[in-house]
Amino acid sequence: MSGEYPPNHLISEVRMEQEFDVARMTVRKVTAALREEGLIVTTPGMGSFVT
């Protein structure tokens, strides 16, 4: 488990919870930080994707 995803990869909260054995709130905090850094983008109705 490297934690690296290719560009345009759909980020799944459920999958990340399982892969990293963390709580949903942890995943949401991390994805918010990644979004602020411009490493992922979120499109309403579609999800979050790696940039």
Secondary structure, 3 states (H helix, E strand, C coil): CCCCCCCCCEECHHHHHHHHCCCHHHHHHHHHHHHHCCCEEEECCCEEEEC
